[in-house]
Amino acid sequence: MDFPAIAAHNITPPAGLEDALGVRPQETLGSAEDLLVVLDTDFTVREVQPDFPALARIECRSIIITARGELATSYHASSLPDWEYWRTR
């Protein structure tokens, strides 16, 4: 498969992004349509409680929230909720 790559570059976070996420991004990258928000830890990513109506006012196709891993050779994708984590809260 040969999917097209969409280049992203460092940008100044759009107005309202920090308030809508309730956290300060370490880094914000953007492409023509999307935002990639890098937070300090995966725990911070899990704890984000976004204001979805406020996010909807930010002009972009999607907002992706992530954090850098501890090891450059590993990754973790949290595309589904960690049910055990949420069940014990």
N, C-alpha and C positions, 0 to 999 in steps of 0.2 A: 504494500500500500504506500502511496505517495501523497500524504496530506500536505497541504501548503503550510508553511511556517509563517506566523504573523509576528513580526518583530515588535518587541516592547522596549520602552526606554524610560528612564527615570523622569518623573514629572512632579510638579508641585501638586499635592493632594487637592482635589476640587473642593470648593467651598461647601461646607456641610458634611463632608465625609467623616471627619473625626467625631463630630457630635452624633452622627447617625450610628456609628459603630460603638461609641462610648469608650474607645481606646485610641491612643496615639500610634499611628503606624511608624515602624522603623524606616520603612521604604515604601514608596508607591511607584508602580510602573504602569504605563499606559500604552495601548495600541490605538488604532483608529477607532475601535469600538469597545474595548474592554479595559477594566482596571484590575491590577494585581496588587493586593495590599499585603505587605510582609510585616508580621508582628514579631515580638521578641521571643516567645516560646510557644510550643504546641498547647500548653496549658492555657495561655492567654487566648489562643484561637478557640478552644473549647468553651471558655467562659464568656465569649462575646455574646451580648444580647442586643442585637441590632434593632434600631427603630426602622422597621421596614417601610412605613410611609415616607420617612425622611430619605431613605436610600432610593426610593422610587423617583424622587425629585432630582437625583443626580443623573445627568445625561450620559448614559453609556448602555451598552447591551448587557454586560454582566460585571459583577464585582466578585473577585476571587480572593478569599482570605487564606493566608498560609503563614508558616513560620519555617525558618531554616532548621534542618536536622542537626543533631550533634555530630554525626559522622558523615563525611563527604561521600562515603560509599553506601549509605543506607537511606531509605526513605520510608515514610508511613503515609498511607492515603486514608484519610478519614472521610470516606464518601458516604458511609452509613453511620447512624448514631451508635455510640458505644453504650449499648443498653444496660450493661452491668454498672457502668459509671453513673448513668442517669437514674437507675433504679435505687441506688444506695444514697442518693442525695436527699 
